[in-house]
């Protein structure tokens, strides 16, 4: 029977089928961080259960870490407690831990791929919704809750109902100034934030295939923002090239052998999806969000919708009130005081190079505070080696140390009450970047251009 990429990976990991459509799924890689693991470790302790396969686990500290002076003690008490607790738990259970100061520390969804832990055909989980990022390699990767973290720790398995499958095909050539972030914001604003509920998405088509692995990760990262369980892309030569030479990836003849298997991880021609959507890359422009969910997006030169109909009417009004914006207005020319370039969506070396390329020889506007936060220690090092740190410094940007930073208000980097921030992260919920903060999601290129101009401008004309 013809199978989708998702079916092939899923079926290979089913340990047991339980009547009623529930499967016991084997998990190849379990990533943990300081936010969702303490309760899981505590549960195991209470029930006197050991960790079943500690060698399948990797931990890092990301959400609560400061992005300056990481060599000093963390100032915020709760953050310090969370990070120290993770370190203690990993030591106690002998789990690989890349804590602050380690050369491999970084955002959990950035370090997995760059260390060669994320590989095609794997099942990967983490107590974090943006685990979908790893699907860019043709893995089934999804976020899990705290009790499921404990379940995987104790059994290396997870009880799951198989989701439905959806394919989103984007064909054609991307226009000038359009990055992968714009593709996914365009998709979500067209289909809606609930359009993926109950589905696992495969992204396909020539525009997707033309993306680098970094670009593919940005797309899969935001699958969760349309309610999907996860997103994935069939591995190809771009994937294999990226994996080659990564620290923990197979190498030599082992790599040659496994690539033969990875090449089978494609959707069969006559496989049927539960739902299909098609997009033309030529219709995609640089995007901005105007509201309080990632589906409230418009083309950079578009107008904020006047009103939404039906059940979205109330939320549309509430979002515009919160954002202090009016339907019918354009965001072009809007003064912005904060720019955040980072997060597991857009903090990879390609993102930093894109920004450096734009800001080289320019100066940021005086009214703007511009943060650049690399996704990992390795990215920070590459950026310095390539001289990007000097470019950022000369342009007036602040290059920080790795972490989730201003993606969410769980550490010292926050956007002040009532202020706007053009952010390359994935969520623009109320208060996400700090109480009262107003987030406008965009690509790294749009964010860089905003910082230089001090207001939102159309990157295609600059
Ligand atoms: S960068 Fe943001 S979305 Fe990504 S893992 Fe950290 S907090 Fe979550």
Boltz pocket constraint, residues with backbone or C-beta under 6 A from the ligand:
constraints:
  - pocket:
      binder: B
      contacts: [[A, 62], [A, 63], [A, 107], [A, 108], [A, 109], [A, 128], [A, 130], [A, 343], [A, 344], [A, 345], [A, 403], [A, 404], [A, 407], [A, 408], [A, 425], [A, 426]]
      max_distance: 6.0
